[in-house]
Amino acid sequence: MRFNKNTIALAIIASTLATGSLAAAKTPEASTNEATQQDMSSAVQPVVMTDEGFLSKTANTHTSYQVAGENLEIVFDAISESEANSKWPNMKFRPESGSYDWNTKGGLQLTLENPGDKEVRIEMKVADNLGIMGAATHQLDLPIYLAAGKTTTVDFLFNGAEMNIEGYRGGSELDLRNIAEFQFYSVGPIAEQKVVVHGIDFIERTGDFVVSEARQGQVIEAQIPTLLTVTDFEQGIDQIVERHTGSNVDIVETSTGSGIKVHYTTDDDYPTIKFSAGTNGEAWDWSEFGDVALAFDAKNLGDSGMQLFVRVDDALDEKLGGTATGAVNSRTGYVQVPANSEDKYYFTFKDLAEGLDSGMRGEPPKKSFSASQVVFGWGEAELDLSNIVSVQLYMMNPQEEATLVIDNLSLIPNLSTDTTRYANLLDEFGQYQEESWPEKVTDVAQLKEQGKTDKKLLKKAALMDDRSKFGGWAKGPKLEGTGYFRTEKVDGTWALVDPEGYLYFATGVDNIRMDDTYTVTGMDFADAVEADTKGMRPSQVATARYVDDKRERVEASTLRRGMFDWLPDFNDPLADNYSYTQMVHTGPLKHGELFSFYSANLQRKYDTDTAQEAIDIWKDVTLARMQDWGFTSLGNWTDPMYRKNGKVPYTAHGWITGNHQRVSTGNDYWWAMHDPFDPQFRVSVATMAKALGEEVDNDPWCIGYFVDNELSWGNTVNDTNHYALAVSGLRESAESSSTKAAFDALLKEKYGSVEKFNQAWGTDVASWNEFAKGFNYQGEYTDTVKADLSILLDAFADEFFAVVSEEMEKVLPNHLYMGVRFSDWGITPEAATAAARYVDVMSYNLYATDLNAKGDWSRLPELDKPSIIGEFHFGSTDSGLFHPGIISSDDQKGRAESYAKYMESVIDNPYFVGAHWFQYMDSPVTGRAWDGENYNVGFVTVTDTPYEPLVESAKEINRNLYNRRFGSLN
């Protein structure tokens, strides 16, 4: 079979909604490459309620609507008391094709108007493909109350139920990648009511979620093989149509011969056409074909879409004396057949097998089959293919008649489980097999030649000629040197000062370590169990390499194992690059075997017997590259072996782990927040501080340290997210939650009596003792309530930063506390303000086209702290990676241009003292073990080959760094 690769244009609307102290999106200045950049974390197609194509897919029951300018007016019919249990006026909105992928979104923000003189109550529901069939866990509902004559903004949060927000129902298993519809409906008894929809916007989701199919525009065209023709109707219908009720059937001519025209009427609740192997209970035996699907061609002749149900039985119908009921010995599914459409549809005979999660955020090119899947609704998990008795195509309670032309009832391969695009994905070097690019390595000899080049660099690498010993500006003014890094404001511009007293600006890259080069192989131990590693990163639980012949290795994921054309035997020297993890944050397995192609390539490159020998050489080569490329520092998560390297300054990092209490908001991305009021929290921080202090040991080459990363402080997208930590803390019992006890004390101190509190908040708490048992606030966020919640948030953040600062000061008094690396989706004004009281340097992870493109930095003068960018990057898909990362460019040249633009915006800002790129090497093509990231965001490839355009761009920026930043001081 021949495959052709085509690029299909994908219209993506990129919108950015910054949060916290980075609150308002700004329009960036134009640049030559900016039009090609996309923020992959927010790319989603907008919902335009008044669009003609969109409205053509709606379904109305007991409602009517009209477009009024840019608004949509919906009228809900009245419901009497006698109709309350049988009549639900609704308007259902469906995608024009396929389903919505809203996985990167946190919710919908609706602007709704009630033009009437009485309060309106409607319900909103979002459902996936199972939810529209009534599965409560796959649909999320929320009642909405609209005051008379008012226009109201309503936030519909996809995790509203998880956050324990009053009114939300269901949705615990809602598949945001497969949203089939959203709807407004009414529950009676009610009078006729009218609602005007002014618009729907998206609410950004907490976490660095990115489009899961970044290369979804690229497909491989493929023909669908027919394994068996059940009937093509050339012999008529007498031998295969058992019955048709509520429907009329005629033979018609089609482009391929004969077919049947089925006219479904409204005379029957279930108009049906039933096919069978024979009228006396005979059965088809399809077992020899393996994992197959039932397919048929269908052409909708009507001007309206229709919902078609497919039922397959592996026993005689109960109405004929058998056991098939539609649920037992049956499998039923459904599909929406658009108006005036023609397509092939297929229905599977068994549930999707576990283990088909690829474990990659970006997927390889799809095979493009011209067919639509009939979604499973209910019934058996798997049918007996040796005894298929009948097939039914029917409608359920149709509101209008429909006509289909049906042809070519057949068996085809199960397209929903087609995994051939994953087979032998990688070559022996961990590179994508199917493409070529300039940096791709083709043989070991090429790697060894690169190794020789690296060793030459070890001899000639040197600091740029304007640098001090520590990378500061030797040609600039010399300030007081304390022997350690410090900060100082010089002529209104914040600066770092190196140990000798020279002005210093931190440039560099993150993740110079092996931990994130590992990928899941699909193998595991038969007796392995998930470890209790709550709150721990992979680097903390997967540090030991393993080769264990005594335990039984098993194939835990066939899909994953099949991706690798080559993996070493355990007696191969390259087996030294295996490892094992007891915890995976996101992926097809919870634990399992890992392999690092990156470290294996180093072993080949430097021709060493062990991985550690190669890594020792790599360490020196990397330091030489940093000097040669002009970087002044090593970024976060640099391997501890780089401590005290004596050549390039570095930053250290500490994770707070331990058994202290946590505060969960239901909107936790990496994990629930630490409870800083718990005395055990200080113990956890002290433990971390002691370990980090021993690593750094007052080394003058250490600039400072970060503690934790991208914590879920909340954001200011809406009041619910902003105050979630405070509201969640109040919800707990003071007996079991230290945060609740602290919050109670603050409110008691302010109000004294519970009566004054009730009056201020509009609540009816019986007593402070009752309040202490748990207070679940579900009321309006008035100015008074928000002011009080802000006080609680400030106290929470203040305690956190105070404890960390105090404990770190005990062990590293000479080093800078560089903050918590606030994410743009997880920061509030309270958290930022509290941090500024204690940290020496504020840190932000900001993925954007440049510093001015995303976020409002107007609070920088108020905070008046030196600041650093902890993470940013740009990626592409032109070098064998399937995902560009959070911000994308067209190609490697575009990445280089984007790097320069971003860095210049940071260098020119008087409050910023540095920026670190994330990360040193590309992610593994098959996804890093921790969470499946497989981004082209490295300065080097999986073979440790530098991307020359990006390297040259960095050299140029670093060469002009100090003149651009501090030139006016000379």
Helices and strands as residue ranges (DSSP letters): E 5-7, G 34-36, E 38-39, H 52-55, E 59-61, E 63-68, E 71-76, G 81-83, E 90-93, E 105-113, E 120-128, G 131-133, G 136-138, E 139-146, E 151-157, E 169-170, E 179-185, E 193-204, E 218-221, E 228-231, E 241-245, E 247-254, E 257-264, E 272-276, G 287-289, E 292-300, E 306-313, G 318-320, E 330-337, E 342-348, E 366-368, E 372-373, E 375-379, G 385-387, E 390-394, E 402-413, G 415-417, G 420-422, H 444-460, E 486-490, E 493-497, E 503-504, E 506-509, G 515-517, E 518-520, E 523-525, H 538-541, E 553-555, H 558-561, G 573-577, E 578-581, E 592-596, H 597-605, H 611-629, G 640-642, E 650-654, E 662-663, E 673-674, H 679-696, E 702-707, H 719-722, H 724-731, H 738-751, H 754-761, H 768-772, H 783-811, E 816-817, E 822-823, H 829-838, E 842-845, H 860-863, E 867-871, E 887-888, H 892-907, E 912-917, H 948-959, H 961-966, G 967-969
